[in-house]
C-alpha cells in the first residue's frame, strides 16, 4: 500500500514538472547593459531571440494581416544569441568583449524578460592592410590596388572595411582579364600590447584572359528574325579584348534594353578555354517582332466624361540594328452619343480630341552605344463653346552610356519642339476674363461679366487666337554615389539640369526673316542629396537635400515665359507644409499680349493660379527610421521659396515647414503619407496660435517613393 502511494505521488510530481515545462512565456522585453558603442535596437537585429508584439498587435493578427503573432521565450536560443553578439562585436573591432545573460519569468502573467550584460573592453585599431599574391600582375595594377587598399590607422577595425577592399580588388582584377581570380580568407593578426591589428589579403589571380570568340545561341518564336551579328553588335565586346566581367554585365543590360528578348545572358565558356583565351556565349530567347495592343479610354479630362479608343502598334528590329518603331493613335469624344450619330472627326458636332504619335528608338548612333529616340506627334482638340486647337511637336533625345569609372552615372541630351494654335471662342474668353476680375479684384459676377464683354469686343474684336512655338534644348547630368537606389543610407547624389528655351526657332526666324516674339531664356537647376551614416543600421537614414535654380532671360520679356517652364516650390517633394506649386512670388509676372499657351491662359485667368518664379532655393533635412517590419516613420524640416530673380532673394521670405510621415516599404517602392506644418509663413506672419490648425497650418501629402 505504501509503495503504491509513493508511486502515485511520484507520477503526479512528474506530471506537474511536465505541465510546467510546457508553459509558454511571452518574451516581452530584451534588454542590453553595457553596450556603450552600439544601440540596443542594432543589437536586437543581430540576435535570434525577438521581442513579442504587444497584446493589441497579437489580437489584430488573429483576424487580419495586421499586427504580429506572439513570440515565446526559448532558453535554447540564448547560447546562439551570445555567439551572434560576439561575432558582431568582433566584426566591429571589439575582440575582447565578454557577454553573459540572465532572464526572469513572471509566472502570474506568463511573461519573460531577457537581459544580456556586455563588457565591451577597448577596441583594436588598424595598423596595416597588405595585399599578397599580386606580384606577377602589371605594376600599374599593383600600384593602383595598393593605394586603394590603404587603411586609416586612426580607425577602429571593421570586417566591412576589409570586405570592401577585398571585393574591390576582386572586381578590378575580373574586369581586367583575370577571369578566375580568387581570394583566401583574410588573415587578421591582433597585437594585444599595442591594440593594433594587421590584415593580410591573399589573392590567387591566375592567368589573364582575352576573348577568343563570341558564340550566339538563339531560341524563341522570333529566333529566325534576328541574326547572330546583331546579338554580337548589341553586346559590344570585341574579339581580342581583355576579359571583363563589367563588360559582360553591361552587354547583358544592353540586350534587355532593346525589348527584343524575353531572356538574355552573356557568359564565358570556361570548358573551351585554350591557353589564355576564352570564348563568350550569348544566349537569347527572342519574342515576337510585332505587337498590337488596343485599349479603351475612359477618363474625366477637362472635367468632362471622355470615352474613346486607342491603338498601339510596335515593330521591333525595324530595318535591323534592334531599331523599334511605335505607332499610336487615340481618340475620345466628350459627347459620345452625338458622335455615334455622326461618326466624323471633321463634323462640327464632334467635341473631344484625336492624337497620333510615331516614335523610332535605336540602341546605337554611328556605332556608339547611344540610345536615340525620335518622337513626333499631332493632336487636335475641340471643346464645345471654348476653343479649337492643333498641336504639332517632336522630341529627339540621346541617352549616352558612360564609361565604368567616370564620375557621372547618367548623361542625357534632348531637343523638344512644339507648335500650338488655339482659336478661342468669344463666350469662353469672356468667361475667363470675368473669372479673372472676380478672383483678382473681387468684382461682383454681373459687373465682371460686363467689363469682360466690353474688353473682349473692343480690344480683341470678339476673337482671340493664340499661336506659339516653343523649343527647348536640355542636358541632364547625374552622379549617384549612394549605397542603395530606393533607400539610400550613405553617400550622395547630384543632378544638373541645363535647358535653353527658344533659341532654335529664333535662329530659324532670322534665317527666313520672320517675326519671333517669344522670349529666349536659359534654365539651370542643381539638386544635391547627402545621406549621413549616423545610424549603424541600413534600415535607418538621415538625409539632407538642397536645390537651387535660376531662369535667365537674355532676349524678350521674362513675363512671357510659359508657366510650365517656370520654377515652383511646395508639394510632396518640396516644402511639405504647402500644397503643390503654392510657394510663388507675390509679384505677378504675366503678359496677356505675348500669345500665352492655352494652359497658361486658363490657369492664370480662369483658375487664378499664381505664376511661378525665376529663382528657386529650397532644402530639407529628414530622418527615416523603421518601426517594425515594413513600416517606418520620417521626421523632416523643409524650407524654401521662389522669387522673380536672385536679386529679390530675402532670408525672411524663406518658408519653413516641419512634420512627420508614415512609410510602408513594399517590394518595389516605398509608399508614404506626410503631414507638414507651416512653422514660418512669409506671407502670413501671425503666430501659429492665432491660425486655424486644419485650414491654415496642416498640409498632408500622399506619395510614391521618398521625397528625395
MORAFEN-V668194 format. One record per residue. PHI is phi in degrees with one decimal (999 if undefined). OMEGA is omega as a letter, one per 30 degrees, with the letter a starting at -180 (* if undefined). NEAR is the number of other C-alpha atoms within 12 Angstrom. Layout:
PHI:OMEGA:NEAR
PHI:OMEGA:NEAR
//
This chain:
999:l:7
-63.0:a:8
-64.0:l:9
-65.5:l:10
-63.4:l:11
-61.7:a:12
-64.1:l:13
-64.4:l:14
-62.6:l:14
-62.7:l:14
-64.8:l:14
-64.3:l:14
-64.5:l:14
-64.1:l:14
-64.6:l:14
-63.5:l:14
-63.1:a:13
-65.3:l:12
-64.3:a:12
-67.9:a:14
-70.2:a:14
-87.4:l:14
-71.3:l:21
-102.2:a:21
-114.7:l:29
-63.2:l:32
-83.7:a:32
-81.2:a:28
-152.9:l:29
-122.2:a:33
-114.3:l:29
-129.2:l:32
-122.9:l:23
88.4:l:21
-84.8:a:26
-80.4:a:18
-102.1:a:24
-135.6:a:25
-73.3:l:19
-63.9:l:25
-64.0:l:25
-67.3:a:23
-69.3:l:33
-64.6:l:27
-71.2:a:25
-82.4:a:24
-81.0:a:28
-84.1:l:23
-69.7:a:34
-129.5:l:31
-72.7:l:30
-75.4:l:28
-61.8:l:24
-68.5:a:20
-62.3:l:20
-64.1:l:16
-64.0:l:20
-65.9:l:20
-66.3:l:17
-62.3:a:17
-69.0:a:17
-69.6:a:15
-126.8:l:13
-155.5:l:12
-85.9:l:12
-82.3:l:18
70.4:a:22
-154.2:l:23
-78.9:l:24
-64.7:l:25
-115.6:a:25
-102.1:l:27
-68.8:l:31
-129.8:a:28
-64.4:a:24
-69.6:l:12
-83.6:a:18
-61.9:l:25
-61.5:l:20
-64.5:l:20
-61.9:a:30
-62.7:l:31
-63.3:l:22
-65.3:l:22
-65.7:l:38
-63.8:l:29
-61.0:l:24
-62.4:a:27
-65.7:l:35
-61.7:a:27
-66.7:l:24
-101.0:l:29
95.6:l:34
-99.2:a:35
-80.9:a:33
-107.6:a:22
-67.7:l:28
-126.5:a:24
-133.5:l:31
-132.1:a:24
-142.4:l:26
-153.8:a:21
-143.5:l:24
-124.5:l:22
-113.4:l:24
-95.8:a:19
-75.6:l:15
-81.5:a:10
-103.2:a:15
55.0:l:19
-123.2:a:28
-124.5:l:31
-127.5:a:30
-113.5:a:35
-128.7:l:30
-113.3:l:32
-99.6:a:24
-121.1:l:28
-111.2:a:24
-73.0:a:28
62.3:a:20
-86.7:l:24
-77.5:l:30
-103.4:a:33
-111.6:l:32
-64.5:l:32
-110.3:l:25
-163.2:l:28
-136.4:a:34
-114.2:l:30
-97.6:l:34
-121.0:l:27
88.3:a:20
-105.1:a:30
-66.7:a:19
-100.7:l:17
-87.1:a:24
-58.1:a:17
-56.1:a:12
-66.9:l:14
-68.6:l:21
-59.5:a:23
-63.6:a:17
-63.7:a:19
-69.9:l:29
-63.1:l:25
-66.1:a:17
-67.3:a:23
-87.8:l:27
-64.3:a:25
-117.5:l:26
-81.4:a:20
-72.5:l:19
-93.6:a:15
-98.9:l:20
-70.4:l:30
-59.0:l:35
-143.0:l:31
-58.2:a:27
-61.5:l:18
-66.9:l:25
-64.2:l:35
-62.5:l:25
-64.5:l:19
-64.5:a:30
-65.2:a:35
-65.6:l:25
-62.3:a:21
-63.4:l:36
-60.9:a:33
-63.3:a:27
-61.1:a:27
-67.1:l:36
-68.0:l:30
-85.7:a:30
-126.3:l:30
103.7:a:34
-88.1:a:34
-61.9:a:36
-104.8:a:27
-59.7:l:30
-141.9:a:24
-139.3:l:27
-80.0:l:19
-65.6:a:18
-56.2:l:25
-97.3:a:23
-116.1:a:28
-113.1:a:24
-100.4:l:25
-96.6:a:18
-69.1:l:16
-73.7:a:10
-93.3:a:15
60.0:a:25
-125.3:l:28
-132.9:l:34
-109.4:a:30
-117.2:l:33
-119.9:l:29
-112.0:a:33
-106.0:a:25
-115.2:l:28
-120.5:a:26
-69.1:a:32
70.4:a:23
-77.7:l:26
-100.5:a:28
-106.5:l:34
-114.4:l:31
-81.0:a:36
-90.6:a:26
-167.0:l:27
-123.9:l:34
-97.6:l:29
-129.0:l:30
-129.7:a:27
-110.6:l:30
-135.8:l:24
101.4:a:21
-65.8:a:18
-103.2:a:21
-60.3:a:24
-79.4:a:17
-96.8:l:28
-129.2:a:34
-93.5:a:24
-63.4:a:25
-61.6:l:22
-65.8:l:32
-58.0:a:39
-67.8:l:32
-65.6:a:28
-65.2:l:43
-62.6:l:42
77.2:l:31
-98.2:a:36
-94.5:l:23
-64.8:a:21
97.8:l:19
-80.8:l:25
-68.3:l:30
-58.6:l:40
-143.8:l:35
-64.0:l:31
-64.4:l:28
-63.3:l:30
-66.4:l:36
-64.5:l:25
-64.4:l:27
-63.1:l:33
-64.5:l:31
-62.9:l:24
-60.1:l:34
-60.3:a:35
-68.0:a:27
-64.3:a:26
-73.8:a:38
63.3:l:31
-82.3:a:41
-118.4:l:34
-80.9:l:23
-151.8:a:24
-155.2:a:34
-156.8:l:28
-122.6:a:35
-146.6:l:33
-82.3:l:32
-102.2:a:23
-63.6:a:20
-65.6:l:13
-99.9:l:18
-67.6:l:21
-127.1:a:16
60.7:l:16
-103.4:a:23
-122.5:a:28
-138.3:l:33
-87.3:l:33
-113.9:l:40
-114.7:l:31
-105.6:l:37
-112.2:a:31
-145.0:l:37
-101.4:a:27
-105.3:l:32
-88.4:a:27
-70.9:a:23
-88.3:a:31
-126.2:l:23
-134.2:l:20
-129.0:a:18
-131.8:l:18
-83.9:l:18
-153.8:l:18
-103.1:a:17
-102.7:l:23
-136.2:l:19
-152.8:l:18
-122.8:l:15
-60.8:a:16
59.4:l:19
58.9:a:9
-135.6:l:18
-68.8:l:19
-119.8:l:28
-132.0:a:27
-167.4:a:29
-139.1:l:24
-137.7:l:24
-141.7:l:23
-122.0:l:24
-122.6:l:24
-121.9:l:27
-112.4:a:30
-92.7:a:32
55.4:a:31
-67.4:a:22
57.5:l:17
79.6:l:26
61.2:l:32
58.8:a:38
-75.8:a:31
-124.0:l:33
-113.4:l:32
-123.8:l:31
-120.0:a:29
-132.6:l:30
-132.1:l:29
-150.7:l:31
-148.5:l:36
-143.4:a:36
-112.3:l:38
-83.6:l:31
-117.7:a:25
-62.2:a:26
-66.1:l:17
-67.9:a:18
-67.7:l:24
-65.6:l:19
-74.3:l:12
-132.2:a:17
-73.8:l:19
-146.6:l:19
-70.5:a:23
-84.1:a:17
-65.2:a:15
-70.0:l:19
-84.9:a:23
-87.2:l:31
-131.7:a:38
161.0:l:41
-148.6:l:37
-131.4:a:35
-136.3:l:31
-133.2:a:27
-138.9:l:29
-133.3:l:25
-134.9:l:30
-125.0:a:30
-130.5:l:36
-139.8:a:39
-83.4:a:38
-130.5:l:30
-142.4:a:21
55.1:l:11
81.6:a:15
-96.1:a:19
-74.9:l:29
-119.1:l:25
-70.0:a:33
-117.3:l:32
-135.0:l:30
-120.4:a:27
-130.7:l:30
-130.6:a:29
-147.8:l:29
-134.4:a:27
-132.2:l:29
-119.4:a:31
-126.5:l:34
-134.6:l:33
-122.9:a:31
-59.4:l:24
58.3:a:19
-125.3:a:27
-163.4:l:28
-115.3:a:30
-141.0:l:32
-130.1:a:30
-130.1:l:32
-124.8:a:28
-152.5:l:30
-157.4:l:29
-141.2:l:28
-122.7:a:28
-132.0:l:31
-128.4:l:30
-108.8:a:27
-88.0:l:26
-88.5:a:27
-91.0:l:21
-60.2:a:15
-59.9:a:17
-101.6:l:12
-72.9:a:14
-62.5:a:16
-83.4:a:22
-97.0:a:24
-137.8:a:27
-150.1:a:28
-131.7:l:29
-121.8:a:29
-144.5:l:30
-131.4:a:32
-126.7:a:32
-127.3:l:30
-143.3:l:29
-116.2:a:25
-130.3:l:30
-139.0:a:28
-120.6:l:34
-110.3:a:28
-83.3:l:33
-90.1:a:27
-54.8:a:26
-59.0:a:22
-66.8:a:30
-66.6:l:36
-60.9:a:37
-63.8:l:31
-63.2:a:36
-66.4:l:38
-63.5:l:35
-62.5:l:34
-61.9:l:30
-64.6:l:29
-69.1:a:25
-73.8:a:21
-75.0:a:21
-116.3:l:15
68.7:a:15
-73.0:l:19
-61.7:a:18
-61.4:a:21
-61.8:l:17
-66.6:l:18
-63.8:l:25
-62.0:a:25
-65.1:a:21
-64.9:a:25
-63.9:l:32
-62.2:l:28
-64.1:a:20
-64.1:a:24
-66.8:a:26
-70.7:a:19
-84.4:a:14
-86.4:a:16
-109.0:l:22
57.3:l:16
74.3:a:21
-144.5:l:23
-141.8:l:34
-117.2:l:29
-114.8:l:30
-125.6:a:26
-151.3:l:34
-125.7:l:37
-124.1:l:39
-136.3:l:36
-134.1:l:33
-114.1:a:30
-135.3:l:30
-132.0:l:28
-112.9:a:29
-129.3:a:29
-138.5:l:28
-135.3:l:26
-111.7:a:28
-117.1:l:24
-92.1:a:25
-89.9:l:20
-159.1:a:17
-71.9:a:20
-90.9:l:24
-139.1:l:34
-70.7:l:32
-124.9:a:33
-154.4:l:29
105.9:a:26
-152.8:l:28
-140.0:l:33
-126.5:l:29
-139.9:a:30
-125.2:l:28
-118.8:l:29
-127.1:a:29
-140.1:l:33
-108.0:a:33
-109.2:l:39
76.2:l:38
-67.9:a:31
-67.2:l:25
-62.5:l:31
-65.9:l:27
-64.9:l:17
-64.1:l:16
-63.2:l:17
-69.2:a:14
-64.3:a:12
-95.5:l:11
56.1:l:11
-111.6:a:12
-75.9:l:15
-142.7:a:26
-106.8:a:27
-72.7:l:34
-76.0:l:35
-103.2:a:34
-147.8:l:35
-130.3:a:31
-113.9:l:33
-137.0:l:31
-135.1:l:32
-118.3:l:29
-122.9:l:31
-130.2:l:30
-132.6:a:32
-124.8:l:32
-121.1:a:33
-91.2:a:26
-80.9:a:22
-83.2:l:21
-106.7:l:24
-76.8:a:24
-86.9:l:26
-75.8:l:25
-86.1:l:31
-121.4:a:30
-151.3:l:36
-120.4:a:34
-117.3:l:37
-129.8:l:33
-121.3:l:35
-143.8:a:30
-132.7:l:36
-142.0:a:32
-148.4:a:36
-149.4:l:33
-112.2:l:36
-105.5:l:31
-98.5:a:28
-110.4:l:18
-159.8:l:21
86.9:a:21
-92.4:l:21
-60.9:a:32
-67.4:a:34
-92.0:l:35
-67.8:a:43
-55.6:a:40
-62.9:a:31
-74.3:l:24
-97.5:a:33
-87.0:a:40
-103.7:a:40
-133.8:l:40
-129.8:a:41
102.9:l:38
130.0:a:30
-68.4:l:33
-112.6:a:37
-132.9:l:45
-87.2:a:52
-78.6:l:48
-80.3:a:44
-122.9:l:41
-75.1:a:30
-60.4:l:24
61.9:l:30
-83.3:a:31
-91.9:a:41
-135.6:l:38
-62.5:l:36
-70.3:a:19
-84.2:a:17
-82.4:l:22
-122.5:a:28
-154.2:a:31
-115.0:l:25
-69.6:a:25
-90.5:a:20
-106.9:l:26
54.4:l:30
-67.1:l:34
-70.6:a:39
-62.2:l:35
-61.6:l:23
-63.1:a:34
-62.5:a:37
-69.8:l:31
-66.2:a:24
-75.5:a:32
-82.7:a:32
-77.9:a:25
-104.8:a:22
65.8:a:25
-66.5:l:29
-72.5:l:34
-77.6:a:40
-74.0:a:41
-102.9:a:41
-122.9:l:42
-138.9:a:36
-126.1:l:44
-145.2:l:41
-154.8:l:40
-165.8:a:37
-150.5:l:37
-128.6:a:32
-143.5:l:37
-110.3:a:38
-117.1:a:38
-136.7:l:33
-78.5:l:28
-93.3:a:17
-154.6:l:24
58.8:a:18
-89.6:a:22
-95.4:l:24
-149.1:l:29
-131.3:l:32
-143.8:l:31
-123.7:a:31
-141.4:l:38
-130.3:l:35
-115.7:l:44
-150.9:l:44
150.0:l:46
-177.0:l:49
-126.1:l:44
-136.2:l:36
-79.5:l:35
175.7:a:28
-65.4:l:21
-70.2:l:13
-90.3:a:20
-60.8:l:22
-139.7:a:20
-64.4:a:19
-78.0:l:17
-106.7:l:26
-82.2:l:32
-76.7:a:39
-127.2:l:37
-130.9:l:41
-140.4:a:34
178.3:a:34
-142.1:a:30
-145.0:l:34
-114.2:a:33
-128.7:l:33
-127.2:a:29
-95.2:l:26
-76.6:l:17
-69.0:a:11
-105.6:a:13
-159.9:l:17
-69.3:l:27
-109.3:a:26
-143.3:l:29
-135.5:a:29
-119.6:l:41
-115.9:a:34
-105.9:l:39
-117.1:l:36
-73.3:l:41
-83.3:l:32
-138.6:l:31
-109.1:a:29
-65.4:l:25
-95.5:l:20
-150.6:a:17
-91.9:l:20
-65.9:l:16
-59.8:a:16
-60.4:a:19
-67.8:a:12
-98.9:l:12
-112.0:l:19
-76.2:a:14
-60.9:a:17
-73.3:a:15
-96.6:a:16
-114.4:a:26
-116.9:a:31
-86.9:l:25
-140.9:l:31
-119.6:a:32
-134.3:l:30
-113.6:a:25
-145.8:l:24
-115.0:a:22
83.6:l:25
-73.1:a:35
-65.0:l:38
-162.7:*:39
//
